Amino acid sequence: MFLRADVFIRTFYFPEVLTIANAVHQINEEILDKEVRLIGDQGEQLGIMSAQEALKIAAEREMDLVKIAPGSNPPVCKVMEYGKFRFEQTKKEKEAKKNQRVIEIKEIRMSPGIGENDFNTKLKNGQKFLNDGDRVKVSVRFRGREMAHTEIGEQLLKDFAAKCADIATLDKNPKLEGRNMSMFLSPKPQTPAKKPAKPKAPKSQEPKDQ
């Protein structure tokens, strides 16, 4: 008599794209350093000068003085339109969020005595997760005397991986930790379907001389 599969699906979330941090900058009169290295609004190096002198240059250009590298010695400041700079940073953050993709890890648990029907059901679930672009962790839980035959669970996992070989790669070989043996599968990049070739126009046949 086969034991029923211990079915368990766990989901983890990992953002693939990091959002841009909202940096806090010192601007204009907030900059109290004795000396700063100044960069102009066109990227030109204007040299080392007092913060007051740098602020004066920014004011003459009707722009802001922004400290962009506070950890430098002396700190680096740049002449710029700070409002426009923050607008562009916010726009980049929104674009990054649009392109953000969430990677999920689905976990399927089985017992070493799983029956063929239950195994096939779990296999179909795993293949579905992989086709959806999720990683899959497949685990076998050993109970009692089953620990004396861990090779059965290892073979079970290898069979599972072999039947997913067309759509997945094995990230981590089966490994025993305590009473659990597990492995990780990752979906293979999907190749875009090829467009059907356009039928060639038949060549015109010229009449032969009689």
C-alpha positions as CSV (number, residue, x, y, z in Angstrom):
1,M,0.0,0.0,0.0
2,F,1.5,3.3,-1.1
3,L,1.5,6.3,1.2
4,R,-0.3,9.4,-0.1
5,A,1.9,12.3,-1.2
6,D,2.5,15.0,1.3
7,V,1.6,17.9,-0.9
8,F,2.9,21.3,0.1
9,I,3.3,24.4,-2.0
10,R,5.3,27.4,-0.7
11,T,5.7,30.7,-2.4
12,F,8.7,33.0,-2.0
13,Y,8.9,36.4,-3.5
14,F,12.2,37.9,-4.8
15,P,12.1,41.2,-6.7
16,E,14.4,40.8,-9.8
17,V,14.8,44.5,-10.3
18,L,15.9,46.8,-7.5
19,T,14.2,50.2,-7.3
20,I,16.2,53.4,-7.2
21,A,16.7,54.7,-3.7
22,N,15.3,58.1,-2.8
23,A,18.6,59.8,-2.0
24,V,18.5,62.9,0.2
25,H,20.8,65.6,-1.0
26,Q,22.1,68.7,0.7
27,I,21.3,71.8,-1.5
28,N,22.2,75.5,-1.5
29,E,22.4,77.0,2.0
30,E,22.3,73.5,3.6
31,I,25.9,73.0,2.4
32,L,28.2,74.2,5.2
33,D,31.5,72.6,4.2
34,K,34.6,74.8,4.2
35,E,35.6,73.7,0.8
36,V,33.9,71.8,-2.1
37,R,34.9,70.5,-5.5
38,L,32.6,72.0,-8.0
39,I,31.2,70.6,-11.2
40,G,29.3,72.9,-13.6
41,D,25.9,72.2,-15.1
42,Q,27.6,71.0,-18.3
43,G,29.9,68.6,-16.5
44,E,32.9,70.9,-16.5
45,Q,35.4,70.8,-13.6
46,L,35.4,74.2,-11.9
47,G,37.9,73.3,-9.2
48,I,38.1,73.5,-5.4
49,M,36.5,76.5,-3.7
50,S,34.5,77.6,-0.7
51,A,30.9,76.6,-0.4
52,Q,29.9,80.3,-0.5
53,E,31.8,80.8,-3.8
54,A,30.2,77.7,-5.3
55,L,26.7,78.9,-4.2
56,K,27.4,82.2,-5.8
57,I,28.2,80.5,-9.1
58,A,25.0,78.5,-8.9
59,A,23.0,81.6,-8.2
60,E,24.5,83.4,-11.2
61,R,23.4,80.6,-13.4
62,E,19.9,80.6,-11.8
63,M,20.4,77.0,-10.6
64,D,20.9,75.0,-7.4
65,L,24.1,73.9,-5.7
66,V,23.7,70.1,-4.9
67,K,26.1,68.0,-2.9
68,I,26.4,64.7,-5.0
69,A,29.4,63.0,-3.3
70,P,29.4,63.9,0.5
71,G,32.0,61.2,1.2
72,S,34.7,62.7,-1.0
73,N,37.5,64.9,0.4
74,P,36.5,67.6,-0.3
75,P,32.8,66.9,-1.0
76,V,31.7,67.1,-4.6
77,C,29.0,69.5,-5.5
78,K,27.3,70.1,-8.8
79,V,25.4,73.1,-10.3
80,M,22.0,71.8,-11.6
81,E,18.3,72.3,-11.7
82,Y,17.4,70.2,-8.6
83,G,13.7,70.1,-9.3
84,K,14.3,68.7,-12.8
85,F,16.8,66.2,-11.4
86,R,14.3,64.9,-8.8
87,F,11.6,64.6,-11.5
88,E,13.9,62.5,-13.7
89,Q,14.9,60.3,-10.7
90,T,11.2,59.7,-9.9
91,K,10.5,58.9,-13.5
92,K,13.3,56.3,-13.4
93,E,11.9,54.8,-10.2
94,K,8.5,54.4,-11.9
95,E,10.1,52.8,-15.0
96,A,12.0,50.4,-12.8
97,K,8.8,49.3,-11.0
98,K,7.1,48.7,-14.3
99,N,10.0,46.4,-15.4
100,Q,10.0,44.7,-12.0
101,R,9.5,41.0,-12.2
102,V,8.7,38.8,-9.2
103,I,10.4,35.4,-9.1
104,E,8.4,32.7,-7.2
105,I,9.7,29.5,-5.7
106,K,7.1,26.8,-5.5
107,E,7.7,23.8,-3.2
108,I,6.3,20.3,-3.8
109,R,6.7,17.7,-1.0
110,M,6.4,14.0,-1.5
111,S,6.9,10.8,0.5
112,P,9.4,8.1,-0.7
113,G,6.4,5.6,-1.0
114,I,4.4,7.9,-3.3
115,G,2.2,6.1,-5.8
116,E,2.5,6.5,-9.5
117,N,-0.7,8.5,-9.9
118,D,0.2,10.9,-7.1
119,F,3.7,11.3,-8.6
120,N,2.3,12.1,-12.0
121,T,0.0,14.7,-10.4
122,K,2.9,16.3,-8.6
123,L,5.0,16.2,-11.8
124,K,2.2,18.0,-13.8
125,N,2.1,20.7,-11.1
126,G,5.8,21.1,-11.2
127,Q,5.9,21.4,-15.0
128,K,3.1,23.9,-14.8
129,F,5.0,26.1,-12.3
130,L,8.1,25.9,-14.5
131,N,6.2,26.8,-17.7
132,D,4.9,29.8,-15.7
133,G,8.4,30.9,-15.1
134,D,8.7,29.9,-11.4
135,R,11.5,28.0,-9.7
136,V,10.5,24.7,-8.1
137,K,11.8,23.1,-5.0
138,V,11.0,19.4,-4.8
139,S,11.4,17.7,-1.4
140,V,11.0,14.2,-0.1
141,R,10.3,13.7,3.6
142,F,11.5,10.5,5.4
143,R,9.7,9.2,8.4
144,G,10.8,6.5,10.8
145,R,12.6,3.6,9.2
146,E,12.4,5.3,5.8
147,M,15.7,7.0,6.8
148,A,17.4,3.7,6.2
149,H,16.5,3.9,2.5
150,T,17.2,7.5,1.5
151,E,18.4,6.2,-1.9
152,I,14.7,5.7,-2.8
153,G,14.0,9.4,-2.3
154,E,17.1,10.4,-4.2
155,Q,16.0,8.3,-7.2
156,L,12.5,9.7,-7.0
157,L,13.9,13.3,-7.2
158,K,16.2,12.3,-10.1
159,D,13.2,10.8,-12.0
160,F,11.3,14.0,-11.4
161,A,14.2,16.2,-12.7
162,A,14.7,13.9,-15.7
163,K,11.0,14.3,-16.7
164,C,11.3,18.1,-16.5
165,A,14.6,18.2,-18.4
166,D,13.1,19.7,-21.5
167,I,11.8,22.8,-19.7
168,A,14.1,23.0,-16.6
169,T,17.6,22.9,-15.4
170,L,18.7,21.3,-12.2
171,D,20.2,24.1,-10.0
172,K,21.0,22.0,-7.0
173,N,21.4,18.2,-6.8
174,P,19.3,16.3,-4.3
175,K,20.7,17.0,-0.8
176,L,19.7,15.4,2.5
177,E,19.2,17.8,5.4
178,G,17.8,16.2,8.5
179,R,14.8,14.1,7.3
180,N,14.3,16.1,4.1
181,M,16.0,15.6,0.8
182,S,15.4,18.4,-1.8
183,M,16.5,19.8,-5.1
184,F,15.9,23.0,-7.1
185,L,14.7,23.3,-10.7
186,S,14.8,26.5,-12.7
187,P,12.8,27.1,-15.9
188,K,14.8,27.3,-19.1
189,P,14.6,30.5,-21.1
190,Q,11.7,30.1,-23.6
191,T,12.7,30.4,-27.2
192,P,10.3,32.6,-29.2
193,A,8.4,30.7,-31.8
194,K,9.7,31.0,-35.3
195,K,7.5,32.8,-37.8
196,P,6.3,30.5,-40.6
197,A,8.2,31.0,-43.8
198,K,6.4,32.8,-46.5
199,P,5.5,30.6,-49.5
200,K,7.6,31.4,-52.5
201,A,5.8,32.7,-55.6
202,P,5.8,30.2,-58.4
203,K,8.2,31.1,-61.2
204,S,6.5,32.2,-64.4
205,Q,7.0,29.7,-67.2
206,E,7.7,31.1,-70.6
207,P,6.2,29.2,-73.6
208,K,8.8,27.1,-75.3
209,D,9.5,27.5,-79.0
210,Q,7.6,25.0,-81.0
